[in-house]
Structure formats: structure tokens, C-alpha cells
Amino acid sequence: MRQRKRRIFDLEAGECRYPITDEPPHLFCGRRALTDCPYCPHHRALCHVGKDGSGMDRLKSEVESINPAAVDYSARIEDVAE
């Protein structure tokens, strides 16, 4: 799923609030966020998975609890940690 590139005021509840631009206009991801997290699975991985892969098992279980078919997606998230 592609980023939606939304302004902060246009984001709705449950949309990823990861900033994707540094310069104005400041835009945010806008994909569906994880439950109890302001970020989508991809951006959560960027923020919370260590370079050594620590935290990956917890992230995979969170993603799979939202969508059991997301196993393939969560496997691709591992590339982010490398």
C-alpha cells in the first residue's frame, strides 16, 4: 500500500502519523495505523526495530493480529531492520 501523503490536519483517526517530508508542506504517511500506535507497520518497524532485529517478533505478532494474511507483509518488514 502506498503512502497517502496527507497534511496533519487531514489525517483521520487510525491513519499513520509518520512524517514523510522535512520541508513545508509537512506531509504524513496516512496509511492505516496499527492499533494503539500512531504508525503503520512499516513506519513502526523503522522506529522500533533495532538494527540487530530486536523487536521483530513483537512487531510480527502485532501485524498478524490485525490481519492474519499479513504474514508476507511482515516478512518484508524484516528488510527494514537490516
Secondary structure, DSSP 8 states (H G I E B T S, - for coil): -----EEGGG--TTB---B--SSSS-EE--SB--TTSSS-HHHHHHHHS-TT-TTHHHHHHHHHHH-GGGHHHHHHHHHHH-
